[in-house]
C-alpha cells in the first residue's frame, strides 16, 4: 500500500530532463493542502489510495462500474491500460464538458 504521508513529497533522486541535480530552482515538492475543503487534493488522494484494491500493485487501477462511499474497495484487481492512460486527460476534458480539451502533456506543462 502507498504511504499517504510519503506520497506528498518528491523523491530526492527524482531526475528528469527538466529537473537535474544542479537546478537552481528550489521547490518543496509538497502537494498544497486545503483542510476542510471538498476539493482538497491531499484529502482526495488519501481517500483514493485507501479505496485501491489491496492485491493490485498499480497506482492507477480499473474502477468498478458502481460502488458506494462505505465500500472498502472501488477498483478491480487490475491496472489501467497504457492506451487509457495516454488519453486520460482528453477523455476527462470531454466528459466534463470543459471549454478546451486538455492533454496529459498540456496539464504537465501548465504545472511546470
Biopython code that builds the backbone (N, CA, C, O; Angstrom):
import numpy as np
from Bio.PDB.StructureBuilder import StructureBuilder

atoms = [
    (1, "UNK", "N", (0.852, -1.179, 0.000)),
    (1, "UNK", "CA", (0.000, 0.000, 0.000)),
    (1, "UNK", "C", (0.897, 1.242, 0.000)),
    (1, "UNK", "O", (1.970, 1.236, 0.604)),
    (2, "UNK", "N", (0.470, 2.271, -0.656)),
    (2, "UNK", "CA", (1.217, 3.523, -0.757)),
    (2, "UNK", "C", (1.032, 4.319, 0.523)),
    (2, "UNK", "O", (-0.093, 4.495, 0.993)),
    (3, "UNK", "N", (2.128, 4.799, 1.086)),
    (3, "UNK", "CA", (2.078, 5.596, 2.309)),
    (3, "UNK", "C", (1.623, 7.010, 1.956)),
    (3, "UNK", "O", (2.335, 7.706, 1.232)),
    (4, "UNK", "N", (0.445, 7.469, 2.448)),
    (4, "UNK", "CA", (-0.061, 8.793, 2.080)),
    (4, "UNK", "C", (0.840, 9.938, 2.515)),
    (4, "UNK", "O", (0.870, 10.974, 1.852)),
    (5, "UNK", "N", (1.568, 9.781, 3.601)),
    (5, "UNK", "CA", (2.454, 10.855, 4.053)),
    (5, "UNK", "C", (3.655, 10.963, 3.119)),
    (5, "UNK", "O", (3.997, 12.060, 2.678)),
    (6, "UNK", "N", (4.298, 9.834, 2.813)),
    (6, "UNK", "CA", (5.459, 9.850, 1.937)),
    (6, "UNK", "C", (5.105, 10.279, 0.511)),
    (6, "UNK", "O", (5.939, 10.863, -0.181)),
    (7, "UNK", "N", (3.876, 9.996, 0.066)),
    (7, "UNK", "CA", (3.485, 10.305, -1.308)),
    (7, "UNK", "C", (3.339, 11.805, -1.549)),
    (7, "UNK", "O", (3.211, 12.224, -2.700)),
    (8, "UNK", "N", (3.355, 12.619, -0.507)),
    (8, "UNK", "CA", (3.245, 14.073, -0.677)),
    (8, "UNK", "C", (4.568, 14.713, -1.074)),
    (8, "UNK", "O", (4.586, 15.881, -1.464)),
    (9, "UNK", "N", (5.673, 13.985, -0.985)),
    (9, "UNK", "CA", (6.991, 14.548, -1.223)),
    (9, "UNK", "C", (7.615, 13.990, -2.487)),
    (9, "UNK", "O", (7.376, 12.838, -2.850)),
    (10, "UNK", "N", (8.423, 14.816, -3.164)),
    (10, "UNK", "CA", (9.198, 14.337, -4.298)),
    (10, "UNK", "C", (10.316, 13.441, -3.785)),
    (10, "UNK", "O", (10.814, 13.619, -2.674)),
    (11, "UNK", "N", (10.695, 12.489, -4.601)),
    (11, "UNK", "CA", (11.862, 11.682, -4.261)),
    (11, "UNK", "C", (13.096, 12.559, -4.367)),
    (11, "UNK", "O", (13.174, 13.413, -5.250)),
    (12, "UNK", "N", (14.047, 12.362, -3.493)),
    (12, "UNK", "CA", (15.276, 13.156, -3.521)),
    (12, "UNK", "C", (16.030, 12.939, -4.815)),
    (12, "UNK", "O", (16.593, 13.885, -5.365)),
    (13, "UNK", "N", (16.054, 11.705, -5.319)),
    (13, "UNK", "CA", (16.817, 11.406, -6.518)),
    (13, "UNK", "C", (15.952, 11.393, -7.781)),
    (13, "UNK", "O", (16.313, 10.752, -8.769)),
    (14, "UNK", "N", (14.828, 12.087, -7.758)),
    (14, "UNK", "CA", (13.939, 12.161, -8.912)),
    (14, "UNK", "C", (14.527, 13.131, -9.933)),
    (14, "UNK", "O", (14.516, 14.344, -9.726)),
    (15, "UNK", "N", (15.039, 12.591, -11.031)),
    (15, "UNK", "CA", (15.637, 13.419, -12.065)),
    (15, "UNK", "C", (14.857, 13.272, -13.363)),
    (15, "UNK", "O", (14.374, 12.187, -13.687)),
    (16, "UNK", "N", (14.740, 14.341, -14.083)),
    (16, "UNK", "CA", (14.093, 14.302, -15.391)),
    (16, "UNK", "C", (14.820, 15.297, -16.279)),
    (16, "UNK", "O", (15.786, 15.929, -15.850)),
    (17, "UNK", "N", (14.361, 15.437, -17.510)),
    (17, "UNK", "CA", (15.031, 16.368, -18.406)),
    (17, "UNK", "C", (14.897, 17.806, -17.912)),
    (17, "UNK", "O", (15.748, 18.636, -18.234)),
    (18, "UNK", "N", (13.862, 18.127, -17.146)),
    (18, "UNK", "CA", (13.648, 19.481, -16.648)),
    (18, "UNK", "C", (14.149, 19.701, -15.228)),
    (18, "UNK", "O", (14.245, 20.844, -14.780)),
    (19, "UNK", "N", (14.465, 18.639, -14.522)),
    (19, "UNK", "CA", (14.916, 18.766, -13.138)),
    (19, "UNK", "C", (16.190, 17.954, -12.961)),
    (19, "UNK", "O", (16.141, 16.737, -12.784)),
    (20, "UNK", "N", (17.319, 18.627, -13.011)),
    (20, "UNK", "CA", (18.619, 17.985, -12.886)),
    (20, "UNK", "C", (19.228, 18.343, -11.538)),
    (20, "UNK", "O", (18.724, 19.214, -10.829)),
    (21, "UNK", "N", (20.306, 17.671, -11.195)),
    (21, "UNK", "CA", (20.947, 17.866, -9.890)),
    (21, "UNK", "C", (21.374, 19.307, -9.642)),
    (21, "UNK", "O", (21.306, 19.786, -8.510)),
    (22, "UNK", "N", (21.812, 19.998, -10.681)),
    (22, "UNK", "CA", (22.333, 21.349, -10.495)),
    (22, "UNK", "C", (21.282, 22.429, -10.721)),
    (22, "UNK", "O", (21.632, 23.591, -10.925)),
    (23, "UNK", "N", (19.997, 22.067, -10.690)),
    (23, "UNK", "CA", (18.939, 23.073, -10.843)),
    (23, "UNK", "C", (19.032, 24.120, -9.744)),
    (23, "UNK", "O", (19.328, 23.801, -8.592)),
    (24, "UNK", "N", (18.780, 25.360, -10.106)),
    (24, "UNK", "CA", (18.766, 26.436, -9.134)),
    (24, "UNK", "C", (17.364, 26.589, -8.527)),
    (24, "UNK", "O", (17.180, 27.283, -7.527)),
    (25, "UNK", "N", (16.381, 25.929, -9.153)),
    (25, "UNK", "CA", (15.003, 26.009, -8.685)),
    (25, "UNK", "C", (14.878, 25.351, -7.314)),
    (25, "UNK", "O", (15.348, 24.232, -7.106)),
    (26, "UNK", "N", (14.246, 26.050, -6.394)),
    (26, "UNK", "CA", (14.017, 25.495, -5.065)),
    (26, "UNK", "C", (12.518, 25.277, -4.917)),
    (26, "UNK", "O", (11.733, 26.224, -4.953)),
    (27, "UNK", "N", (12.135, 24.023, -4.753)),
    (27, "UNK", "CA", (10.726, 23.701, -4.544)),
    (27, "UNK", "C", (10.599, 22.783, -3.349)),
    (27, "UNK", "O", (11.527, 22.052, -3.001)),
    (28, "UNK", "N", (9.452, 22.835, -2.735)),
    (28, "UNK", "CA", (9.233, 21.992, -1.574)),
    (28, "UNK", "C", (8.755, 20.610, -1.968)),
    (28, "UNK", "O", (8.943, 19.657, -1.211)),
    (29, "UNK", "N", (8.137, 20.475, -3.143)),
    (29, "UNK", "CA", (7.615, 19.196, -3.565)),
    (29, "UNK", "C", (6.373, 18.786, -2.795)),
    (29, "UNK", "O", (5.969, 17.625, -2.852)),
    (30, "UNK", "N", (5.760, 19.716, -2.078)),
    (30, "UNK", "CA", (4.562, 19.407, -1.309)),
    (30, "UNK", "C", (3.308, 19.610, -2.153)),
    (30, "UNK", "O", (3.255, 20.493, -3.009)),
    (31, "UNK", "N", (2.315, 18.788, -1.899)),
    (31, "UNK", "CA", (1.014, 18.976, -2.508)),
    (31, "UNK", "C", (0.262, 19.993, -1.645)),
    (31, "UNK", "O", (0.164, 19.796, -0.434)),
    (32, "UNK", "N", (-0.274, 21.079, -2.228)),
    (32, "UNK", "CA", (-0.960, 22.088, -1.415)),
    (32, "UNK", "C", (-2.217, 21.525, -0.765)),
    (32, "UNK", "O", (-3.070, 20.956, -1.446)),
    (33, "UNK", "N", (-2.328, 21.680, 0.517)),
    (33, "UNK", "CA", (-3.462, 21.143, 1.258)),
    (33, "UNK", "C", (-4.471, 22.247, 1.548)),
    (33, "UNK", "O", (-4.090, 23.381, 1.838)),
    (34, "UNK", "N", (-5.750, 21.919, 1.470)),
    (34, "UNK", "CA", (-6.833, 22.844, 1.808)),
    (34, "UNK", "C", (-7.740, 22.148, 2.812)),
    (34, "UNK", "O", (-8.810, 21.660, 2.446)),
    (35, "UNK", "N", (-7.323, 22.096, 4.074)),
    (35, "UNK", "CA", (-8.105, 21.356, 5.082)),
    (35, "UNK", "C", (-9.562, 21.808, 5.133)),
    (35, "UNK", "O", (-9.859, 23.002, 5.138)),
    (36, "UNK", "N", (-10.456, 20.834, 5.170)),
    (36, "UNK", "CA", (-11.878, 21.134, 5.259)),
    (36, "UNK", "C", (-12.552, 21.382, 3.922)),
    (36, "UNK", "O", (-13.780, 21.382, 3.845)),
    (37, "UNK", "N", (-11.774, 21.594, 2.862)),
    (37, "UNK", "CA", (-12.351, 21.854, 1.548)),
    (37, "UNK", "C", (-12.762, 20.540, 0.885)),
    (37, "UNK", "O", (-12.058, 19.535, 0.985)),
    (38, "UNK", "N", (-13.903, 20.561, 0.213)),
    (38, "UNK", "CA", (-14.358, 19.407, -0.545)),
    (38, "UNK", "C", (-13.365, 19.067, -1.662)),
    (38, "UNK", "O", (-13.298, 17.921, -2.107)),
    (39, "UNK", "N", (-12.600, 20.060, -2.112)),
    (39, "UNK", "CA", (-11.673, 19.888, -3.222)),
    (39, "UNK", "C", (-10.211, 19.798, -2.782)),
    (39, "UNK", "O", (-9.315, 19.990, -3.605)),
    (40, "UNK", "N", (-9.955, 19.515, -1.530)),
    (40, "UNK", "CA", (-8.587, 19.398, -1.032)),
    (40, "UNK", "C", (-7.879, 18.255, -1.756)),
    (40, "UNK", "O", (-8.311, 17.107, -1.646)),
    (41, "UNK", "N", (-6.795, 18.540, -2.500)),
    (41, "UNK", "CA", (-6.124, 17.474, -3.250)),
    (41, "UNK", "C", (-5.486, 16.422, -2.349)),
    (41, "UNK", "O", (-5.424, 15.251, -2.724)),
    (42, "UNK", "N", (-5.016, 16.810, -1.184)),
    (42, "UNK", "CA", (-4.386, 15.859, -0.273)),
    (42, "UNK", "C", (-5.435, 14.879, 0.261)),
    (42, "UNK", "O", (-5.215, 13.668, 0.245)),
    (43, "UNK", "N", (-6.569, 15.395, 0.732)),
    (43, "UNK", "CA", (-7.629, 14.530, 1.240)),
    (43, "UNK", "C", (-8.166, 13.621, 0.130)),
    (43, "UNK", "O", (-8.460, 12.451, 0.375)),
    (44, "UNK", "N", (-8.295, 14.155, -1.086)),
    (44, "UNK", "CA", (-8.771, 13.353, -2.215)),
    (44, "UNK", "C", (-7.799, 12.217, -2.518)),
    (44, "UNK", "O", (-8.219, 11.078, -2.721)),
    (45, "UNK", "N", (-6.512, 12.521, -2.549)),
    (45, "UNK", "CA", (-5.506, 11.497, -2.830)),
    (45, "UNK", "C", (-5.467, 10.450, -1.726)),
    (45, "UNK", "O", (-5.383, 9.254, -2.003)),
    (46, "UNK", "N", (-5.528, 10.892, -0.487)),
    (46, "UNK", "CA", (-5.510, 9.944, 0.633)),
    (46, "UNK", "C", (-6.728, 9.017, 0.579)),
    (46, "UNK", "O", (-6.614, 7.823, 0.855)),
    (47, "UNK", "N", (-7.882, 9.565, 0.227)),
    (47, "UNK", "CA", (-9.080, 8.726, 0.110)),
    (47, "UNK", "C", (-8.920, 7.755, -1.049)),
    (47, "UNK", "O", (-9.262, 6.579, -0.930)),
    (48, "UNK", "N", (-8.399, 8.247, -2.172)),
    (48, "UNK", "CA", (-8.182, 7.404, -3.355)),
    (48, "UNK", "C", (-7.326, 6.188, -3.006)),
    (48, "UNK", "O", (-7.693, 5.062, -3.344)),
    (49, "UNK", "N", (-6.215, 6.391, -2.349)),
    (49, "UNK", "CA", (-5.333, 5.254, -2.078)),
    (49, "UNK", "C", (-5.922, 4.286, -1.057)),
    (49, "UNK", "O", (-5.534, 3.118, -1.029)),
    (50, "UNK", "N", (-6.845, 4.743, -0.220)),
    (50, "UNK", "CA", (-7.480, 3.811, 0.710)),
    (50, "UNK", "C", (-8.522, 2.937, 0.008)),
    (50, "UNK", "O", (-8.893, 1.886, 0.531)),
    (51, "UNK", "N", (-8.996, 3.353, -1.162)),
    (51, "UNK", "CA", (-10.020, 2.608, -1.894)),
    (51, "UNK", "C", (-9.440, 1.697, -2.977)),
    (51, "UNK", "O", (-10.188, 0.981, -3.643)),
    (52, "UNK", "N", (-8.114, 1.715, -3.161)),
    (52, "UNK", "CA", (-7.470, 0.847, -4.151)),
    (52, "UNK", "C", (-7.591, -0.611, -3.743)),
    (52, "UNK", "O", (-7.706, -0.931, -2.560)),
    (53, "UNK", "N", (-7.564, -1.491, -4.735)),
    (53, "UNK", "CA", (-7.620, -2.924, -4.461)),
    (53, "UNK", "C", (-6.295, -3.337, -3.815)),
    (53, "UNK", "O", (-5.236, -3.076, -4.388)),
    (54, "UNK", "N", (-6.323, -3.970, -2.647)),
    (54, "UNK", "CA", (-5.086, -4.273, -1.921)),
    (54, "UNK", "C", (-4.185, -5.297, -2.604)),
    (54, "UNK", "O", (-2.993, -5.356, -2.301)),
    (55, "UNK", "N", (-4.726, -6.110, -3.523)),
    (55, "UNK", "CA", (-3.912, -7.121, -4.192)),
    (55, "UNK", "C", (-3.274, -6.621, -5.479)),
    (55, "UNK", "O", (-2.515, -7.352, -6.115)),
    (56, "UNK", "N", (-3.565, -5.403, -5.868)),
    (56, "UNK", "CA", (-3.009, -4.832, -7.100)),
    (56, "UNK", "C", (-1.933, -3.818, -6.729)),
    (56, "UNK", "O", (-2.160, -2.953, -5.883)),
    (57, "UNK", "N", (-0.766, -3.920, -7.356)),
    (57, "UNK", "CA", (0.341, -3.025, -7.018)),
    (57, "UNK", "C", (0.406, -1.779, -7.900)),
    (57, "UNK", "O", (1.395, -1.049, -7.850)),
    (58, "UNK", "N", (-0.613, -1.524, -8.696)),
    (58, "UNK", "CA", (-0.647, -0.364, -9.583)),
    (58, "UNK", "C", (-1.318, 0.815, -8.904)),
    (58, "UNK", "O", (-2.285, 0.643, -8.161)),
    (59, "UNK", "N", (-0.802, 2.028, -9.160)),
    (59, "UNK", "CA", (-1.423, 3.236, -8.617)),
    (59, "UNK", "C", (-2.732, 3.536, -9.344)),
    (59, "UNK", "O", (-3.721, 3.917, -8.718)),
    (60, "UNK", "N", (-2.736, 3.360, -10.678)),
    (60, "UNK", "CA", (-3.941, 3.601, -11.469)),
    (60, "UNK", "C", (-4.590, 2.254, -11.739)),
    (60, "UNK", "O", (-4.078, 1.451, -12.519)),
    (61, "UNK", "N", (-5.732, 2.012, -11.080)),
    (61, "UNK", "CA", (-6.440, 0.750, -11.190)),
    (61, "UNK", "C", (-7.773, 0.943, -11.903)),
    (61, "UNK", "O", (-8.338, 2.037, -11.907)),
    (62, "UNK", "N", (-8.269, -0.144, -12.511)),
    (62, "UNK", "CA", (-9.532, -0.078, -13.239)),
    (62, "UNK", "C", (-10.690, 0.064, -12.244)),
    (62, "UNK", "O", (-10.863, -0.794, -11.378)),
    (63, "UNK", "N", (-11.484, 1.136, -12.358)),
    (63, "UNK", "CA", (-12.597, 1.347, -11.411)),
    (63, "UNK", "C", (-13.762, 0.390, -11.676)),
    (63, "UNK", "O", (-14.023, 0.014, -12.818)),
    (64, "UNK", "N", (-14.443, 0.010, -10.623)),
    (64, "UNK", "CA", (-15.647, -0.799, -10.759)),
    (64, "UNK", "C", (-16.744, 0.062, -11.358)),
    (64, "UNK", "O", (-16.696, 1.289, -11.263)),
    (65, "UNK", "N", (-17.735, -0.573, -11.975)),
    (65, "UNK", "CA", (-18.828, 0.165, -12.629)),
    (65, "UNK", "C", (-19.641, 0.970, -11.624)),
    (65, "UNK", "O", (-20.106, 2.066, -11.938)),
    (66, "UNK", "N", (-19.817, 0.437, -10.419)),
    (66, "UNK", "CA", (-20.535, 1.171, -9.382)),
    (66, "UNK", "C", (-19.979, 0.792, -8.016)),
    (66, "UNK", "O", (-19.470, -0.312, -7.819)),
    (67, "UNK", "N", (-20.084, 1.708, -7.095)),
    (67, "UNK", "CA", (-19.601, 1.496, -5.732)),
    (67, "UNK", "C", (-20.206, 2.578, -4.854)),
    (67, "UNK", "O", (-20.709, 3.584, -5.354)),
    (68, "UNK", "N", (-20.156, 2.372, -3.562)),
    (68, "UNK", "CA", (-20.650, 3.395, -2.634)),
    (68, "UNK", "C", (-19.501, 3.817, -1.726)),
    (68, "UNK", "O", (-18.494, 3.120, -1.606)),
    (69, "UNK", "N", (-19.672, 4.948, -1.102)),
    (69, "UNK", "CA", (-18.605, 5.531, -0.285)),
    (69, "UNK", "C", (-18.169, 4.621, 0.859)),
    (69, "UNK", "O", (-17.005, 4.647, 1.259)),
    (70, "UNK", "N", (-19.086, 3.819, 1.387)),
    (70, "UNK", "CA", (-18.739, 2.982, 2.537)),
    (70, "UNK", "C", (-18.070, 1.657, 2.158)),
    (70, "UNK", "O", (-17.644, 0.914, 3.043)),
    (71, "UNK", "N", (-17.969, 1.347, 0.851)),
    (71, "UNK", "CA", (-17.282, 0.125, 0.430)),
    (71, "UNK", "C", (-15.772, 0.298, 0.588)),
    (71, "UNK", "O", (-15.242, 1.395, 0.415)),
    (72, "UNK", "N", (-15.092, -0.791, 0.918)),
    (72, "UNK", "CA", (-13.644, -0.710, 1.160)),
    (72, "UNK", "C", (-12.837, -0.614, -0.125)),
    (72, "UNK", "O", (-11.758, -0.023, -0.124)),
    (73, "UNK", "N", (-13.332, -1.181, -1.222)),
    (73, "UNK", "CA", (-12.591, -1.179, -2.487)),
    (73, "UNK", "C", (-13.467, -0.637, -3.602)),
    (73, "UNK", "O", (-14.609, -1.070, -3.756)),
    (74, "UNK", "N", (-12.952, 0.299, -4.379)),
    (74, "UNK", "CA", (-13.679, 0.861, -5.514)),
    (74, "UNK", "C", (-13.119, 0.376, -6.842)),
    (74, "UNK", "O", (-13.619, 0.753, -7.902)),
    (75, "UNK", "N", (-12.085, -0.457, -6.795)),
    (75, "UNK", "CA", (-11.362, -0.829, -8.004)),
    (75, "UNK", "C", (-11.206, -2.331, -8.143)),
    (75, "UNK", "O", (-11.230, -3.065, -7.155)),
    (76, "UNK", "N", (-11.044, -2.782, -9.394)),
    (76, "UNK", "CA", (-10.750, -4.179, -9.670)),
    (76, "UNK", "C", (-9.273, -4.441, -9.395)),
    (76, "UNK", "O", (-8.475, -3.510, -9.286)),
    (77, "UNK", "N", (-8.929, -5.694, -9.287)),
    (77, "UNK", "CA", (-7.532, -6.098, -9.114)),
    (77, "UNK", "C", (-6.855, -6.096, -10.486)),
    (77, "UNK", "O", (-6.346, -7.121, -10.939)),
    (78, "UNK", "N", (-6.857, -4.944, -11.132)),
    (78, "UNK", "CA", (-6.300, -4.806, -12.473)),
    (78, "UNK", "C", (-5.894, -3.356, -12.699)),
    (78, "UNK", "O", (-6.657, -2.438, -12.402)),
    (79, "UNK", "N", (-4.702, -3.155, -13.220)),
    (79, "UNK", "CA", (-4.240, -1.808, -13.522)),
    (79, "UNK", "C", (-4.921, -1.247, -14.763)),
    (79, "UNK", "O", (-5.431, -2.000, -15.593)),
    (80, "UNK", "N", (-4.927, 0.063, -14.886)),
    (80, "UNK", "CA", (-5.444, 0.727, -16.078)),
    (80, "UNK", "C", (-4.420, 0.543, -17.188)),
    (80, "UNK", "O", (-3.215, 0.628, -16.949)),
    (81, "UNK", "N", (-4.897, 0.292, -18.395)),
    (81, "UNK", "CA", (-4.008, 0.056, -19.530)),
    (81, "UNK", "C", (-3.303, 1.313, -20.031)),
    (81, "UNK", "O", (-3.711, 2.438, -19.740)),
    (82, "UNK", "N", (-2.239, 1.090, -20.789)),
    (82, "UNK", "CA", (-1.430, 2.190, -21.331)),
    (82, "UNK", "C", (-2.240, 3.102, -22.247)),
    (82, "UNK", "O", (-2.097, 4.323, -22.179)),
    (83, "UNK", "N", (-3.087, 2.533, -23.098)),
    (83, "UNK", "CA", (-3.889, 3.350, -24.015)),
    (83, "UNK", "C", (-4.853, 4.251, -23.246)),
    (83, "UNK", "O", (-5.049, 5.411, -23.610)),
    (84, "UNK", "N", (-5.445, 3.722, -22.197)),
    (84, "UNK", "CA", (-6.373, 4.514, -21.386)),
    (84, "UNK", "C", (-5.644, 5.665, -20.696)),
    (84, "UNK", "O", (-6.159, 6.781, -20.635)),
    (85, "UNK", "N", (-4.455, 5.394, -20.181)),
    (85, "UNK", "CA", (-3.682, 6.452, -19.523)),
    (85, "UNK", "C", (-3.258, 7.537, -20.505)),
    (85, "UNK", "O", (-3.225, 8.716, -20.153)),
    (86, "UNK", "N", (-2.933, 7.143, -21.739)),
    (86, "UNK", "CA", (-2.498, 8.121, -22.744)),
    (86, "UNK", "C", (-3.607, 9.117, -23.086)),
    (86, "UNK", "O", (-3.338, 10.284, -23.373)),
    (87, "UNK", "N", (-4.851, 8.646, -23.054)),
    (87, "UNK", "CA", (-5.968, 9.528, -23.434)),
    (87, "UNK", "C", (-6.757, 10.031, -22.225)),
    (87, "UNK", "O", (-7.828, 10.614, -22.388)),
    (88, "UNK", "N", (-6.245, 9.814, -21.032)),
    (88, "UNK", "CA", (-6.996, 10.119, -19.816)),
    (88, "UNK", "C", (-7.467, 11.573, -19.734)),
    (88, "UNK", "O", (-8.661, 11.816, -19.561)),
    (89, "UNK", "N", (-6.573, 12.526, -19.853)),
    (89, "UNK", "CA", (-6.958, 13.938, -19.693)),
    (89, "UNK", "C", (-7.878, 14.402, -20.820)),
    (89, "UNK", "O", (-8.796, 15.188, -20.585)),
    (90, "UNK", "N", (-7.639, 13.920, -22.042)),
    (90, "UNK", "CA", (-8.520, 14.285, -23.159)),
    (90, "UNK", "C", (-9.925, 13.765, -22.911)),
    (90, "UNK", "O", (-10.898, 14.501, -23.074)),
    (91, "UNK", "N", (-10.039, 12.491, -22.516)),
    (91, "UNK", "CA", (-11.346, 11.897, -22.233)),
    (91, "UNK", "C", (-12.048, 12.616, -21.076)),
    (91, "UNK", "O", (-13.253, 12.861, -21.124)),
    (92, "UNK", "N", (-11.280, 12.947, -20.046)),
    (92, "UNK", "CA", (-11.840, 13.646, -18.889)),
    (92, "UNK", "C", (-12.339, 15.038, -19.275)),
    (92, "UNK", "O", (-13.408, 15.460, -18.835)),
    (93, "UNK", "N", (-11.570, 15.746, -20.091)),
    (93, "UNK", "CA", (-11.971, 17.083, -20.549)),
    (93, "UNK", "C", (-13.292, 17.029, -21.308)),
    (93, "UNK", "O", (-14.163, 17.877, -21.114)),
    (94, "UNK", "N", (-13.434, 16.032, -22.168)),
    (94, "UNK", "CA", (-14.661, 15.897, -22.952)),
    (94, "UNK", "C", (-15.838, 15.528, -22.054)),
    (94, "UNK", "O", (-16.912, 16.120, -22.163)),
    (95, "UNK", "N", (-15.642, 14.553, -21.167)),
    (95, "UNK", "CA", (-16.758, 14.119, -20.313)),
    (95, "UNK", "C", (-17.193, 15.195, -19.318)),
    (95, "UNK", "O", (-18.349, 15.222, -18.898)),
    (96, "UNK", "N", (-16.265, 16.084, -18.940)),
    (96, "UNK", "CA", (-16.611, 17.185, -18.024)),
    (96, "UNK", "C", (-17.070, 18.434, -18.768)),
    (96, "UNK", "O", (-17.409, 19.443, -18.149)),
    (97, "UNK", "N", (-17.079, 18.362, -20.094)),
    (97, "UNK", "CA", (-17.502, 19.472, -20.955)),
    (97, "UNK", "C", (-16.711, 20.756, -20.689)),
    (97, "UNK", "O", (-17.276, 21.845, -20.584)),
    (98, "UNK", "N", (-15.406, 20.599, -20.586)),
    (98, "UNK", "CA", (-14.545, 21.767, -20.383)),
    (98, "UNK", "C", (-14.519, 22.607, -21.652)),
    (98, "UNK", "O", (-14.825, 22.108, -22.734)),
    (99, "UNK", "N", (-14.156, 23.873, -21.526)),
    (99, "UNK", "CA", (-14.141, 24.775, -22.672)),
    (99, "UNK", "C", (-13.039, 24.426, -23.669)),
    (99, "UNK", "O", (-13.114, 24.819, -24.833)),
    (100, "UNK", "N", (-12.034, 23.705, -23.230)),
    (100, "UNK", "CA", (-10.992, 23.239, -24.140)),
    (100, "UNK", "C", (-10.598, 21.820, -23.746)),
    (100, "UNK", "O", (-10.743, 21.421, -22.590)),
    (101, "UNK", "N", (-10.102, 21.072, -24.713)),
    (101, "UNK", "CA", (-9.670, 19.705, -24.445)),
    (101, "UNK", "C", (-8.212, 19.748, -24.014)),
    (101, "UNK", "O", (-7.345, 20.203, -24.759)),
    (102, "UNK", "N", (-7.955, 19.273, -22.815)),
    (102, "UNK", "CA", (-6.596, 19.220, -22.288)),
    (102, "UNK", "C", (-5.989, 17.850, -22.563)),
    (102, "UNK", "O", (-6.699, 16.848, -22.649)),
    (103, "UNK", "N", (-4.673, 17.822, -22.700)),
    (103, "UNK", "CA", (-3.957, 16.566, -22.870)),
    (103, "UNK", "C", (-3.117, 16.317, -21.619)),
    (103, "UNK", "O", (-2.946, 17.213, -20.793)),
    (104, "UNK", "N", (-2.603, 15.119, -21.485)),
    (104, "UNK", "CA", (-1.715, 14.832, -20.358)),
    (104, "UNK", "C", (-0.550, 15.819, -20.369)),
    (104, "UNK", "O", (-0.168, 16.343, -19.324)),
    (105, "UNK", "N", (0.009, 16.069, -21.544)),
    (105, "UNK", "CA", (1.159, 16.976, -21.625)),
    (105, "UNK", "C", (0.785, 18.432, -21.308)),
    (105, "UNK", "O", (1.552, 19.137, -20.653)),
    (106, "UNK", "N", (-0.374, 18.879, -21.763)),
    (106, "UNK", "CA", (-0.744, 20.283, -21.506)),
    (106, "UNK", "C", (-0.934, 20.526, -20.023)),
    (106, "UNK", "O", (-0.611, 21.607, -19.529)),
    (107, "UNK", "N", (-1.451, 19.543, -19.306)),
    (107, "UNK", "CA", (-1.608, 19.697, -17.862)),
    (107, "UNK", "C", (-0.248, 19.715, -17.199)),
    (107, "UNK", "O", (-0.021, 20.524, -16.299)),
    (108, "UNK", "N", (0.666, 18.851, -17.610)),
    (108, "UNK", "CA", (2.010, 18.804, -17.064)),
    (108, "UNK", "C", (2.757, 20.102, -17.361)),
    (108, "UNK", "O", (3.435, 20.652, -16.494)),
    (109, "UNK", "N", (2.624, 20.582, -18.592)),
    (109, "UNK", "CA", (3.320, 21.807, -18.976)),
    (109, "UNK", "C", (2.803, 23.004, -18.189)),
    (109, "UNK", "O", (3.573, 23.897, -17.838)),
    (110, "UNK", "N", (1.500, 23.026, -17.912)),
    (110, "UNK", "CA", (0.924, 24.110, -17.119)),
    (110, "UNK", "C", (1.526, 24.124, -15.707)),
    (110, "UNK", "O", (1.851, 25.183, -15.170)),
    (111, "UNK", "N", (1.665, 22.947, -15.127)),
    (111, "UNK", "CA", (2.252, 22.850, -13.793)),
    (111, "UNK", "C", (3.702, 23.256, -13.753)),
    (111, "UNK", "O", (4.157, 23.839, -12.769)),
    (112, "UNK", "N", (4.440, 22.956, -14.810)),
    (112, "UNK", "CA", (5.865, 23.281, -14.853)),
    (112, "UNK", "C", (6.024, 24.772, -15.051)),
    (112, "UNK", "O", (7.148, 25.270, -15.117)),
]
sb = StructureBuilder()
sb.init_structure("model")
sb.init_model(0)
sb.init_chain("A")
sb.init_seg("    ")
for serial, (resi, resn, name, xyz) in enumerate(atoms, 1):
    if name == "N":
        sb.init_residue(resn, " ", resi, " ")
    sb.init_atom(name, np.array(xyz, "f"), 0.0, 1.0, " ", f" {name:<3s}", serial, name[0])
structure = sb.get_structure()
